[in-house]
Amino acid sequence: MAFILYPALDLREGRVVRLRQGDYAAETRYAGTPLDLAKRHADDGAEWLHLVDLDAARSGGWSLAPLVEAIRRETPLKVQTGGGVREEAEVAAMLDAGASRVVVGSLAVRQPQRVLGWLERFGNDRLTVALDARADADGVFRLPVHGWTEASGLALFDLLRRYADAGLRHLLCTDIARDGMLAGLNLGLYREIARRFPTVAVQASGGVATLEDLRGARTAGASGAILGRALLEGRFTLAEALAAADLAASVPPAGLSADASGGQP
């Protein structure tokens, strides 16, 4: 299976930013326009771009159609995008603008039946379900919503089973405790997802700091990884990341790590 790297551009008020653990008050801004950065990633060998509308994630009203159209017109990149998706019409608008996949996050937790209907309508290759999880005191990965500020009470693996049984193909999973922290990926979490849900292609997200994190993600069974702060800050180049992921292809998957039991057998 190919391992896909997704350079990520998180946009707020038209600027490329990164948030620390989803905190809008802990924002770092980066130089360059979103389109220029997208072109740079394409020139460096990227095939996909992960594009997030942080304003829409907070308040609704996805506004990146002109940017997606420009990226599709001026680069060969395929775009995976989301941010506050609440209505079926928004999914259709994103796809019409040229997005290859739409990311659905909080709504996938709050109203899974609606999102399951979208999977059926648009096809399981056009939607990515984002399940961002945080381990509770008992080690069970739970799914907060509304910018990670509200508890849903749902367990990650329980909801993921429902989606997997309905044919979900693409999952983006973030360990919230590691997001934006450059602390490394929770490889045990991705090993467990790959073990339990072998038909789901999981994109590892949150904490990538080194090339070894990418090699680890691939050997843990992930199908790809989101590259955010580490790439923006030049900790490695995209070319180096692609080479590291290719090298990891020859390494057999390791066993389940103890840090991601999720409190469930």
VEXGU-663644 format. One record per residue: x, y, z of N, C-alpha, C, O, CB in turn; residue in one letter. Coordinates in steps of 0.1 Angstrom, whole numbers, plus 5000, padded with zeros to 4 digits. Each point is the difference from the previous one (the first is absolute). Glycine has a CB too. Example, Ala and Ser with C-alpha at 12.3 -4.5 7.8 and 13.67 -1.06 7.14 Angstrom:
<sites>
513249435078499150125000500950125000501050005007497149885005A501550234981500950115000499250115008500550115001500749834977S
</sites>
This chain:
<sites>
500849885000499250125000500950135000501050005007497249875005M501450224980500850135000499850075013498950005006500850014969A501350065029500050085012500050154995501050044994500249785021F497750254988499850134995500450115011499549995011498749924973I502650195012500350115008499150124997499850034988502549895015L497050145006499150114998500550125007499850035012498349814987Y502750254993500350135006498850075004499050004992503150014994P497950055026498750065005500250155000501050065005498549745009A499450274982499950155001498750025008498949984995502450074983L498950015034498850045008499950154998500950075002499449745015D498550234979499850144997499150075010498949955003501449994973L500150185028499250085008500150154995501150055000499249795021R498650224976499950134994501050014988500650114999498849985024E500649814969500850004988501549975002500750004990497650165002G502149825020501449985003500349865004499149935005501150305003R501049724989500449865004500450015015500950075003499849864973V498749995032500350005014500149855005499649914993499250325010V501649765010499949875007499550035014500550105006501349794980R497350035019499550025014500649895008500349894996497650214996L502449935021500549915009498949935007499250065007502850084997R497849734993499049915006498650074997499149995009502549925009Q498250154970498750054996499650135007498950044999500549734997G501650295011499750135008500150124991501150034995499749865026D498150184976500150114991500850125007500450094993497449844997Y502450065023500850115006501549965000500850095004497349965011A502249834980501449964999500449984985500149884996499850015028A500150224969500249994986501450054995500550095006497049954992E503049884993501350044993499750034986499449924993502049955023T499050254979499850034986501349984992501150015005497250165001R501549794981501149974991500050094988498950044995501149725013Y501150274987500150084988499649934987500149885000501850255011A497749954979499649944987498549984999499349985010502949904990G497350154988498649984997499749854999500949924997499050304992T498949745014499649864999500349944986500449894999497850155018P501550044973500249954986501549994997500449904994497550214999L502949985012501549994998500549875007500949934995499350325003D499349735014500549885008499549874993500849905000499250245021L498849864974499549894993500949974987500349884998497350175010A502750054985500949984988501449955004500549914993498350284996K501749865022501349955005499949855004500949924996499650315012R498449734998499949865004499949914987500549904999498350175022H500449984969499949934987501449994994500349894995497350195002A503150025002501450004994500949905008500949954994498850294998D500149755021500849915008499649854999500649925006499850275009D498549784978499649864998498749965006499749884999502750084999G496950135009498849965006498949974990500050054989500550105030A498749754984498849974991498750055006499150024993502249784999E498750215022498850045007500350135008501250025004498049744996W499850315003500050115010498949995009498849984996502350174987L499249875030498950005011499750145003500950075006499949705003H498050284989499750145001498850015010499049954998501850104978L499450035034499050025011499650145001500950095001500149715011V497750234989499550135002499750015015498949965005500150054971D501950055032499850015014498950105004499349975010503149984993L497450154989498850095003498749924999499150025008502350184983D498549724998498849924999499949905011498849975004501350074971A501049905029499949905010499450065013499449935008502649954982A498250255012499550075012498650054998499249995009503250074997R497449994982498750084999499149954988498950054998502350145012S499349714982499349964988500350084989500650115001497649805013G501350054974500150084988501449984993500750104998497850075012G501749714985501349984993500250094989499150034992500749735013W501450314994500250114991501249984990500450094994498650055023S501449744982501349974993499849964985501049964993500049985028L497850074974499749964986501050074990500549944991497150025015A502550184995500950064990501549955001500649984990497950225011P501949775011501449955002500149864994501049974993499350175028L498749774982500149874995500050004984500749934994498149985027V500350174974500050024985501350044995500449954989497250115012E503150045005501350044996501049905001500949984991498550255015A500649695005501049895002499849904989501049954994499050095031I498849924972499749904990500450054986500449924991497749995023R501750224984500350064987501550014998500549994988497350135012R502949925010501550034999501049905005501250024998498050215004E500349665003500849895005499449874996498849994997502250155022T499849754982499449874998499549945013499649885001501950084980P498550115030499649955013498649965001499150064994502650085016L498049754997498749965004499850065014500950005009499149784977K498850275017499850075012499049925009498949964996501550264992V500049775024499149955011499750115009500950065006500049704993Q497850285003499750125007498849995009499149914998501950224984T499049955029498950005009500050125009500850104997499149655002G499350255011499850115009498650035002499450074992502850025001G497249865018498750045004498949954991499050064998502050135012G499249694983499049954991498749965008500149925009501750004975V497150145012498849975008498849964991499149945004501750225012R499349864971498949974991500549934988501150014995497750195013E500349724986500349924988500350094989500949974991497649855016E500950304992500250094989501450055001500650044989497050035011A503049945012501450055001501049904994500950034994498450105027E500449744982500849894994500050014985501050004993498549855027V499350174974499850014986500850124994500649994990497249895012A502150235005500750124996501549995000500750044991497450095018A502449805001501549975001500449924988501150024994498850005031M499449874973500349924988499950074987500849984991498449825022L499850284986499850084988501150104997500450034989497149945014D503150085008501150094999501349944996501050064997497950075021A501149734982501249934996500749915011501049944997499350244987G499149825028500649925010499849854996499049964995500550225023A501549744985500049864998499349935011499449894998502650124988S498250045026499449945012499650115010500650115000500749684997R497650195010499550095010500249945014499649885002498750224981V502249975026500249965013498950045009499650125001502949894996V496949895010498950035009500449965014500449885002497950084980V501650135027500649985014498949995010499449895003502650224990G497750005014499050005011498749944997499449935008501750275000S498449834980498749954996500049844999499049945003500550274985L501749745008500149855000499949945014499649885001501850144979A498850065030499949955014498650035005499349925006503150114998V497150094993498750045005498849934993499049965006502050264999R499149774982498949954992500549894990500050034988498850195015Q501749675002500649904991499049954989500449974989501149975029P497250064985499149944990499950094988499949954989498849955029Q501450234984500050104988501349974992499950004988498850175025R502449824993501349984993500049874993500649994989500650165028V498249754989499949874993499250014988500349934990499949955032L498850204978499250034988500950074989499849974988498150045026G503050084990500850074991501049904993500350014989499550205024W500749694996500949904994499349934989500649964989500550015033L497650004980499349924990499750094987500149954989498849925029E500850264985499750094988501350034992500049994988498150115025R503049944994501150054993501149894997500850024991498850205020F500349674996501049894998501150015011500450115004499149894971G501049885028500950005012501450054996500950015009497849805000N501650224978501350064997499950155000501150074997499449734989D498350265016499950154999499950065014500050135001498949854977R501049945033499950055013501149955009500449884999497150144998L503150065011500949965011499350045013499750115002502449924983T497749875024499550025013501250035009500949925001497049934995V502050275011501050035010499549985014499150065004501850114980A499849745023499649965013501250045009501049935001497549884992L501450315014501150055008499749955015499050025005501450184980D500649735020499849935013500950055011501250044997498049764990A500450185025500850035012499849895010498849975003501050284993R501249705010499949895009499550055014500550115004501449774984A497150065017499550045013500849945012501049934997496750094993D501950005022500849955011500149855000501049945006498250255007A499949744981500149854999500749954988500149884998497850125015D502650094979500749964988499149984988500549954989501249955025G497050134987499149984989500150134991499850115005498749735009V501650144973500150114991498550054997499249934995503049994995F497550205015498750064998500150114989501150044996498449925028R499350084972499950094988499350135004498850014999501149794986L500950305019499550135002499550074987500549964989501050065032P497750084980499550074988500150155003500550055010497949764984V501150274996500050145000501350065004500250065010497449934997H503449984984501350055002500749945012500950065006498450154984G500349675013500649925010499750055014500749975010501149974975W497150145016499750075013498849935007499850025012501150194979T498449705002498849945006500249855000500449944989498150255004E501149745017500149855001498849944993498850055002502549965019A498949894971498949934994499649885007498949954999501850144979S500249855030499849885007500249884992500049895005498450235008G501849894974500249894991501549955000500950085001497250004985L502049795013501449944999500349994985499249964992500549915030A501650164975500549994987499749874993499450004989502450165018L498649734999499949874993498549964998499749934990502550005019F496950115000498649974998499450074988499449934992500450035033D500550174974499550074988500649964988499449994989500150205025L501849784986500749964988499549874995500049974988502050155020L497649795001499449874996498850024991499849944990501149955031R498350214983498850034993500350054986499449954990499450105032R502150044977500450054987500749894991499749994988500650235022Y500549704996500749894992499049904995500249964989501950075025A496949944994499049904996499250064988499549924992500449985031D500050234976499350064989500850034988499550064990499050045027A502849864983500850024988501050125001500550034989497749864999G502050175023500950115001501449964994500549895004498250215016L501949984972501349974994501150095006501149965002497749974977R500950205023501050105004499750055014499050065002501450004974H500649935033499950055013501250095003501149964997497649835011L501050324998501150095005499850005015499050045006501150104973L501049815028499949995015501250075006501149984997497749805001C500850315011501050085008499949975014498950005006500950184977T501349805024500149995014500250155005501050064998500049705002D497950295005500050155003501150045009500550114999497049884999I502949925011501150045010501350034993500950065005498049805012A501250094970501350024993499950104989501050044994499649735012R498250284991499850094989500850135002499850075010497949834986D503150144994500750125000501250005010500650115002497350004991G502449785013501050005011501449954996500950015007497249955008M501949994972501349944995500549905010501249995003499450224985L498549715017500449905011500049864994500249905008498850255009A500849834970500049874994498649945000499150045008503249925000G497549954982498649944999499849895010500949945006499250114970L498649935027499749895009499949874991498949974995499850185021N502449794982500149894991499149885004499449924992502950155001L497649915020499249895006498550024996499449904997502250085021G498050144981498650034996499849954986498949944997500950265019L501149834975499849974986500249854998499449944991501450295002Y500149715014500149855000498649935003499649914994502950115012R496950045005498849945004498850024990499249914998501650125026E499250094970499050024990500249914988499049944995500850305012I501449754989500349914988499749855003499549934992502350235001A498449805020499749875004498549975000499549904995502650095018R497150104993498649995002499250024987499049944997501350135026R500250034969499250044988500950004987500450104995498250045020F501849744981500949994989499550054986500850034991500149775021P497850224987499550064987500050155000499750064990498949745008T501750265013500050155002501550054998500949965007497050045008V502250104976501350064998500150125009499350104998500849824978A500850075034500150115010501250094997501149964997497949885020V500750294984501050104999500450055014499250045008499850044970Q502349905024500550045014500250155000500550064991500749725011A498450285010500050145001500350045014499549945010498950084971S502450095021500250055013501349955006500249895004497450134999G503450074997501349975007501249974991501049985005497649945012G501250074970501149974991501150105002499850124998498749774985V502750075021501150085002501349964993500850094996498349965026A501049834975501249944993499749914989498949954999502350085023T499849944970499849904990499749865006499349924993502250214992L499149845026499749885007498549985003499549895000502850115009E497050114994498649995002499349954988499049925001501150275015D500349854972499449964988500249854997499249934997501050304994L501149735012500349864998499249925010499549894996502850164996R497650005020499249925010498549994996499449905002502250185015G497950034978498650004996499749904989499049925001500850325005A501149754985499849904989500149865005499249914997501750254987R500149815024500249865006498949975010499749885002502750144994T496950085010498949985009498749964992499049965007502150205010A498949864970498849964993499250124994499049984994500949825020G500650324989499350124994500150014985501049944995499450185027A498749944971500050014986500650134995500350024989497849835010S502150245011500550134997500250085012499749965011499250044967G501650135021500350085011499850154996500350044989501349795021A497850254999499850144999501350075004500549985011497050004992I503050114989501350075003499650155002499750074991501849774996L498650205026499650145003501250085004500850054992497049875015G502350105006501050105005501549964997500850094996497649955022R501949834982501449964998500450044986501150044997498649775018A499450184975500350034986500150154998500950064994498049734998L500150285014500050154999501250065007500550114995497049885005L503049955010501250065007501349944995501150035006497550005014E501449894970501249954994500849905008501249994998498950234991G499249705019500749905007500549894991501049935003497650125017R500749934969500549924989499350054987499050075001501349735014F500250164974499350034987499049904996500149895005502050244988T497149904998499049914995500749884993499749895001498650294996L502849864995500849894993500649905010499949884998500650294984A500049885030500549915010498949925006500249885003501650285002E497049904997498949925005499549894991499749895004499650325008A500749824975499649904990501049895000499649884999499250304987L502549855015501049905000499949915012500149884999501450274988A498249915025499949935012498849904999500149895005501050305008A497849864982498849914999500249894990499649895003499050315002A502249824985500349894990500949905007499849884997499950284984D501249895026501049905007499249915010500349885001501650294997L497149895009499349925009499149894994499549915007500550295007A499849814973499249904993500549865001499349904999500050284986A502049815017500649875001500149945014500549895002500850174978S498250025030500049955014498649945003499050074998502750115008V498349704999498749945004499450075012500750055008500149734983P497850225009499350075011500449945014500249875001497950184984P502150035025500349955013498749975008498950024995503250125005A498149805011498849965008499450125007500550114999500549675004G497950195004499250115007500850055011500549935009497449964984L502250245008500750075011499050015012498850004998502750134986S499049885028499250005011499350145003499150015009502349825000A498950274983499550135004498750034993499550125000502849965003D497149824990498750044993499049885001499349974991502050174993A498649815028499049895002498650064999499049934997502649945017S498350264989498750064999499049955011498850045000501649994976G500249905033499149955011499049894996499149975007501250255003G499949734978499149904994500749884995501150014995497350174999Q501149705008500649884996500149994985500549904994498749995026P
</sites>
